[in-house]
Amino acid sequence: MMQAVATTKVSILRGTEDDEFGDPRDTDTPIATGVPASLVEQTRRVSGRENPTPRIVRYAVARLPARTDISEDDRVLDERTGAKYIVDAVSSMANPAIEVDRRVDLRRTT
């Protein structure tokens, strides 16, 4: 059971294989489908020393049920919109009383 309100369902994709040139490519093998998720896209203005001009960066954060099998470099497919994301980080807060949702930082690919 999730604490966050699910806004969509997602598929978790995993796996790679070598292409005809020996370079790795994603196989997008689904390891889980129909996973309830709260998926929110946001924007942020960023600048840095190397490039002081402010730019707008889009990113997404998902909340998934506590025991969801997901790890960095997996892909997440939003089943409602068809948008695909790469998993940058997975985290969850420790709580001895209840299982808390997993926070997943995402980067949109398509």
Secondary structure, DSSP 8 states (H G I E B T S, - for coil): --SS---EEEEEEEEEEE-TTS-EEEEEEEEEEEEEEEEEEEEEEE--SS--S-EEEEEEEEEE-TT----TT-EEEETTT--EEEEEEEE----SSS---EEEEEEE--
